[in-house]
Amino acid sequence: MSSELSFFDLFIEASLLVQLVMLLLLVTSMVSWAFIFQRSKALNQAQIDLKKFEDKFWSGADLNKLYQELSARQSLSGLASLFTAGFKEFVRLRKSSHSSSDSIMQGASRAMRVSLSREIDELERHLPFLATTGSISPYIGLFGTVWGIMNSFIALGQVQQATLAMVAPGIAEALIATAMGLFAAIPAYVAYNQFISKVEKLENSYGNFMEEFSSILHRQTLVSPEPRSQAV
């Protein structure tokens, strides 16, 4: 095999199936990197928003004013979404003369759980693709390698005198498929594990807030007719 043989030359000389495998892995890797950058930015922003909302909420802000301020925004996410969903349902049920304290709290908790589910779905967007890429890309690359080596040995069997120079290019181009499979899989697998850990931490923080906010709302049902600032 010539020392000047490049990756492009190996790709061009590969069989059609191996070329398709390489192209599939290349596209998969590019999409994975796009999702990695997008999810990294989104999760980092979610952590920043979490800290900002907690600082504002626990500073003693009036709940009615905070709700009105958040409701005026075009879109909400994270704790802001959980807070507005729970507080809106809480106020709606309190205005009903047939709602008991328990039913009010159950309704507010249910609204926050629905909002939490939507937030987690949003945080986990594209993560299944990264998990799938990390799991199956090496096998796709290995399939291309096996197919390429098989064709090389079939061609080798059709000549009377076989040399290493004859079979080496075919084996090299086949092994590239395995390398590309690993190149696509490793970053996706590492990123998925990091992202799922961040999502779990955010989910725990959201769950803790729901419990604390529910306690505040429960006290409001016992001490005042209208929800005001939280007691800490």
N, C-alpha and C positions, 0 to 999 in steps of 0.2 A: 504494500500500500504506500503510495506516495506521501511524503511528509507534508506536502502542500495541500493535501486533501482537506477541504474545509467542511464545517457543519452543513453548509448549504449544498455542497457537492454530495455529501452522504444522504441528505434529504432527497435530492433530485434522483439519485440512483436507487433509492429504496423502492420497494414494491408499493402499489397503490394503497393496499390496506394499511401498511406501516405508515405511509404518508398521512392517511386519514387519522390514524391514532395520534400521530405527532401534532397534527393541526388541532384535534380535539383537546389534547392536553394543553397546548399553547393557549387556546381560547379560554379553557377552564382556568388556567393560571391567571390570565389577564383579568377575567371577571372576579376571581377570588381576591386579587389585590385591590380591585376597585371597591369590593364590599368591605375588605379589611380597613381601608382608609375611611370609608363612609361610616362604618360601625364604631371605629375608634373615636372619630369626631363626635358622633351622636352620644356615645356612652360617657365620654368626658364632659360633654355639655350637660348631660343628665345629672352627673355628680355635682357640677357647679350650681345648677338650678336647685338641686336638693339643699345644698348648704345655704343658698340665698333665702329660700323660702323658710327654712327652719329658723334662721336668724331673725327674719321678719315676724314670723308667727309667735315665737317665744319671747319676743321683745315686749309683749303685752298689747299687741294691736287689737283694736276693736273688731270683733268678728263680722259685724254687719258691714263696717266700712271696708274691711279686707275683702269680703265677698263681693261687694259692689265694684270695688276696684278690679278684681280679677274677672268678673262677669263682663266688663267692658272690653276685654281683650278679644282679639279675633280667634286665637287658639290657645289652648292650655295643655300642659303636659306635666307629668310627675306629680309631686305633692299638691300643686295648685289645682290639678284636675281632680284629685281625690277630695280635696277640701271643698271645692265648689259643688261637687256631686253630693257629698254627704250633707253639707250645710243647706243646700237647696231642698233636699228631701226632708231634712229636719224641720225647716221653717214651714214647708208645705203641710206636713203632718200636724204640726203644732197648731195650725190655724183651723184644723178640723176638730170639731167638738166631740167627735166619736173616737178620737185616737187616745189610747192610754200611753203611759210613759214607756212601757215595754214595746208597744207597737211602733212608737216613734223611733226608738233606738234601733229596733230591728230594721225598719225601713231605711234609716240613715246608714246603718252598717251594710245593708244589702246594696245600696247605691254605691258606696265606696268600694265594695268588693267587685262590682261590675266594672267600675272605673279602673281598679287595680288590674283586673284581667286584661283590659284593653292596653294599659300602659306596658305590661309585661310582654304582650304580643308585639307591641311596637319596638320595645327594646331588643327582642329576640329576632327581629326581622333580618333575613339573610343568613342567620346563624345555621339553620339546617343545611343550606348550600355549602357552607364552609365545612360542616361536619361530614357531609357526603363526599366532598372533594378530598378531604383528608383520609377518608376510609377507602375509597375505590380507585383513586388515581394511580397508586402503585400497581394495582392489579390490571388496570387498563394498559399501563406502560409495559408490564410484564407480558401481557397478551401480544402486544406489538413485537416485543423481543423474541418471544417463542416463535411467532409466525415468520419473522425475518430470518432467524437461525434455521428454521425448518426449510425455508426456500433456498438458503445458502447450501445446505447439505444435499438437497435434492439436485441443485445445479452441479454440485461437486461430484455427485454420483454419475453424472452424464459424461464426464471426461475420463480419459484413460490415465492421465498422470496428474494427480492433484498436488498442489503446493499451497503453502500457507498464504502466499501472496494472492492466490485466487479466492480464498475463503475469508480472509481477514476483512476486506471492505464490507462484505455482507454482514458479518458478525458485528462489526463496529456500528454500522447504521442501525442494526437491530437493537444494540445495547443503548443507543441514544434514547430510544423510546422509554426504557426503564428509568434513565436519568431524568427525562422530562416528567415522568410520573412522580418521581420523588420531589422534583423541583416544585411541582404543583401541590403535592400533598403536605409537605412539611410546614410551609408557612400557614396554610389553611388550618392544619391541625393545631399548631401552636396558638394561632390567633383565636380559634374557637374556644380553646380551654381558658385563655385569658378573658375573653369576652363573657363566657358563661359564668365565670367567677364574679365579674363585675355586676352582671345582671342579678345574681343571687344576693350580692351585698345590697344592691338597690332595692330588691324585693323585700329583704329583711327590714331595711330602713322604712320603706313604705308601710309594711305591716306594723312596725312599732308606732309609727305616726297614727295609723288608723286606731290602734288601741288607745293611745293617749288622747286623741281627739274625741273618741267615743266617750271616754271618761269625762271629758270636759262638757260635752253635750248632755250627758246624763245628769251632771250636777246642775246644768242650766234648767233642766226640766223640773228640778226639785226646788230651786231657790228663786227663780225669776220668770216672769211671763214671756220675756223676749230675750233672745240670746245677745249678750254683749261681749265684753272682753273676757278672755279666759282667766280662770284663777289658777295660779301655780303655787 
